[in-house]
Amino acid sequence: MKKTLMIAAALATAVTACTTAEQADTPEWIQLFNGKDLNDWTVKIAKHEVGENYANTFRVEDGLMKVRYDGYTDFDFQYGHIHYNTPYSAYLLRVEYRFTGEQAPGGEGWAWRNSGAMLHGQDPHTMLKDQDFPISIEGQLLGGDGTNERTTSNLCTPGTNVLMERDGELFTPHCTNSTSKTYHGDQWVTAEFLVLADSVVHHILEGDTVLTYYKPQIGGGSVSNYDPAVKEDGKVLKSGYISLQSESHPVDFRKVKLLDLEPYLHDQAKLQQVLEAVRNEG
């Protein structure tokens, strides 16, 4: 059943092992993408060293963060991620995106109109040269083909697992569909992710929660060529890095911004107040 941001906040109960912070006033949005440059971000593309923006895959043009492949002759499994340089624990992430153009040569079929927002990800400097995806939780972003249904804001779990019920058993399938509608064409879509440390994550579209899960933690497969010392199976993910994907289809990001909710983790009334204010913005 769909839930508003307000209800999503009410469902978030005790949060474990989090840093205590003084209560603050209603926070301001942090613009992760400033519309001008990528100075606050670090690129990591498979088969390349951290910091190498191979073929200018990630670029800023016309005030947009663009993911492009005009410098590729073949995609060749060169999955990429651009990581914001500051890690976060509890937050509301808002991403405005659209798919455009044609898929790069050599891109896999499943990667057509496919991107993602990676949550609670590993530090990109701990990724090995040939590693394909960061160990993280993925808010999968998909576009429709004009005819068939294809949900977006799904869950994928490279090197991670979750619980689908608060006190449920470990859930190990790699990808899980949300209850969203399909977004066809090149339209702009606004996806939100309410992440409350290691307790609960809500995927939100148009003010409605389309997917909820609990206790994100390291484990499982669907990630290759990683450093075994980093993949500590069973370790709960209380915080981490946010990144955006390059998976072979061109995509634009118009806004990438965040509300830091860590000061409100132990004050449910204030947390609900903040989220209600966000819901009433537009």
C-alpha positions in Angstrom: 0.0 0.0 0.0 1.3 3.4 -0.9 2.2 5.8 2.0 2.9 9.5 2.1 6.1 10.9 3.3 4.4 11.7 6.6 3.3 8.1 7.2 6.7 6.9 6.1 8.3 9.0 8.8 5.9 7.7 11.4 6.7 4.1 10.5 10.4 4.7 11.2 10.8 3.8 14.9 14.0 3.2 16.9 17.3 3.7 15.0 20.2 1.7 16.4 23.9 2.6 16.8 23.7 6.1 15.4 25.6 9.2 16.3 23.6 11.4 18.7 23.2 14.9 17.6 21.7 18.0 19.0 18.3 18.9 17.7 18.6 21.5 15.0 16.2 23.8 13.2 14.5 22.6 10.0 17.4 21.9 7.6 18.1 23.5 4.3 18.6 21.4 1.2 22.2 20.6 0.4 22.8 20.8 -3.3 25.0 17.9 -4.1 25.1 18.9 -7.7 25.7 22.6 -8.1 24.8 22.8 -11.8 28.3 24.1 -12.7 31.0 21.4 -12.1 31.8 18.0 -10.6 34.4 19.2 -8.1 32.5 17.6 -5.2 32.4 14.2 -6.8 34.7 11.3 -7.5 34.4 9.1 -10.6 35.1 5.3 -10.5 34.6 3.4 -13.8 35.3 -0.3 -14.1 38.6 -1.1 -15.8 40.0 2.4 -14.8 41.5 3.8 -11.7 39.5 5.8 -9.2 39.3 9.5 -10.3 39.7 8.8 -14.0 36.6 10.1 -15.9 37.1 7.8 -18.9 36.0 9.4 -22.2 34.4 12.3 -20.3 31.6 9.9 -19.3 30.3 12.3 -16.6 30.1 16.0 -17.7 28.3 19.2 -17.0 26.5 20.9 -19.9 23.6 23.4 -19.9 23.4 23.2 -16.1 22.8 19.4 -16.2 25.0 16.5 -15.1 25.1 14.4 -18.2 26.2 10.7 -18.6 27.4 10.2 -22.2 29.2 7.6 -24.3 30.2 9.4 -27.4 33.8 8.6 -26.6 33.2 4.8 -26.4 33.7 2.5 -29.4 32.2 -0.3 -27.3 30.8 -0.2 -23.7 32.7 -3.3 -22.8 31.2 -3.7 -19.3 32.8 -0.4 -18.2 30.1 0.3 -15.5 30.7 3.6 -13.9 29.6 5.6 -10.8 30.1 9.2 -9.7 30.3 9.4 -6.0 29.6 12.5 -3.8 32.6 13.1 -1.6 30.7 13.3 1.7 29.1 10.2 3.3 25.8 10.5 5.0 23.8 8.3 7.4 20.2 9.6 7.6 18.8 11.7 4.8 16.2 12.4 2.2 17.8 12.3 -1.2 15.9 13.9 -4.2 17.1 13.1 -7.7 15.5 14.6 -10.9 16.5 12.5 -14.0 15.6 11.7 -17.5 16.7 9.2 -20.1 17.6 10.4 -23.6 19.3 9.2 -26.8 20.4 5.8 -27.8 22.3 3.1 -25.8 26.0 2.8 -26.2 27.3 0.0 -28.5 27.9 -3.1 -26.5 25.5 -2.2 -23.7 23.6 -5.1 -22.3 19.9 -5.5 -23.0 18.9 -5.1 -19.3 20.8 -1.8 -19.2 18.6 0.0 -21.8 17.2 3.1 -20.1 18.7 1.9 -16.8 20.6 3.9 -14.2 20.6 4.2 -10.4 21.2 6.1 -7.2 23.5 4.1 -5.0 22.9 4.5 -1.3 25.2 3.7 1.7 27.9 2.8 -0.8 31.5 2.0 -0.1 34.2 4.6 -0.4 35.2 4.7 -4.1 38.9 4.8 -3.0 38.4 1.2 -1.7 37.1 -0.1 -5.0 39.5 -2.1 -7.1 40.3 -1.2 -10.7 38.2 -3.9 -12.2 35.3 -3.8 -9.7 32.0 -3.3 -11.5 29.7 -1.9 -8.8 30.2 -0.4 -5.4 29.0 -2.5 -2.5 25.8 -0.5 -1.8 22.0 -0.4 -1.9 20.7 0.7 -5.3 17.6 2.7 -6.0 17.3 1.5 -9.6 16.0 4.0 -12.1 14.4 2.6 -15.3 12.6 4.1 -18.3 9.7 2.7 -20.3 9.7 1.7 -23.9 6.5 3.5 -24.8 4.3 0.3 -24.6 5.2 -2.1 -21.8 5.0 -1.6 -18.0 8.4 -1.2 -16.4 8.6 0.1 -12.8 11.2 2.4 -11.5 12.7 3.2 -8.1 13.3 -0.5 -7.7 15.8 -2.1 -5.3 19.0 -3.9 -6.4 21.6 -5.1 -4.0 25.2 -5.3 -5.3 27.1 -7.0 -2.4 24.2 -6.4 0.0 21.1 -7.9 1.5 18.0 -6.3 3.3 15.0 -7.3 5.3 11.6 -6.8 3.6 9.8 -6.8 7.0 11.1 -5.1 10.1 11.7 -8.3 12.0 11.7 -10.6 9.0 14.3 -12.9 7.6 17.2 -11.9 5.4 16.0 -11.2 1.8 18.6 -12.2 -0.7 17.1 -11.8 -4.3 19.2 -9.2 -6.2 16.4 -7.0 -7.6 12.9 -6.3 -6.4 10.3 -4.2 -8.2 8.6 -1.3 -6.7 4.9 -0.5 -7.1 5.5 2.6 -9.3 3.9 3.4 -12.5 5.9 3.4 -15.8 7.6 6.6 -17.0 7.9 6.5 -20.8 9.9 8.7 -23.1 12.3 11.5 -22.1 10.2 13.0 -19.4 11.8 14.3 -16.2 11.1 12.1 -13.1 11.7 13.0 -9.5 12.8 10.1 -7.3 13.3 10.4 -3.5 15.0 8.1 -1.1 14.3 8.4 2.7 17.3 6.6 4.3 17.3 6.4 8.1 20.8 4.9 9.0 20.6 1.1 9.4 16.9 1.0 10.3 14.7 1.6 7.2 14.8 2.9 3.6 11.8 4.2 1.7 11.7 4.8 -2.1 9.3 7.6 -2.9 7.7 8.8 -6.1 5.3 11.7 -6.4 4.9 11.7 -2.6 4.0 8.0 -2.4 6.2 5.3 -1.0 6.6 2.6 -3.6 9.0 0.4 -1.8 10.2 -0.1 1.8 12.9 -2.3 3.3 14.9 -2.6 6.5 18.4 -3.3 7.9 20.6 -2.9 4.9 23.8 -4.9 5.3 26.7 -6.3 3.4 26.3 -9.8 2.0 25.3 -11.7 -1.1 26.7 -11.5 -4.6 26.1 -9.4 -7.8 29.4 -7.5 -7.4 32.7 -8.6 -8.9 36.4 -8.0 -8.5 36.1 -6.4 -5.1 38.6 -6.4 -2.2 37.5 -9.2 0.2 38.6 -7.1 3.1 35.9 -4.5 2.3 33.1 -7.0 1.9 32.4 -7.8 5.5 29.3 -10.0 5.2 26.7 -9.4 7.9 27.9 -5.8 8.7 25.0 -3.5 8.9 25.2 -0.3 6.8 24.7 2.7 9.0 26.1 5.2 6.5 27.9 5.5 3.2 28.5 7.3 0.0 25.8 8.3 -2.6 26.6 7.7 -6.3 24.9 7.9 -9.7 25.5 5.3 -12.4 26.7 5.0 -16.0 25.4 1.7 -17.3 25.5 2.4 -21.1 22.3 4.5 -21.6 22.6 8.3 -21.7 20.9 10.0 -18.7 20.6 13.5 -17.5 20.4 14.6 -13.8 18.9 18.1 -13.3 18.8 18.1 -9.5 20.6 16.1 -6.9 20.0 17.4 -3.4 19.8 16.1 0.1 18.3 16.9 3.5 20.5 15.8 6.3 18.2 14.1 8.9 20.8 12.8 11.3 20.0 15.4 13.9 16.4 14.2 14.1 16.9 10.4 14.3 16.0 10.3 18.0 13.2 12.8 17.8 10.3 11.3 15.8 8.1 14.3 16.3 10.6 16.6 14.8 11.4 14.2 12.0 7.8 14.1 11.1 7.6 17.9 11.2 10.6 18.2 8.8 9.1 15.6 6.4 5.7 17.2 6.5 7.3 20.6 5.6 9.0 18.9 2.6 5.7 17.3 1.5 4.1 20.7 1.5 6.8 22.4 -0.5 5.1 21.8 -3.8 
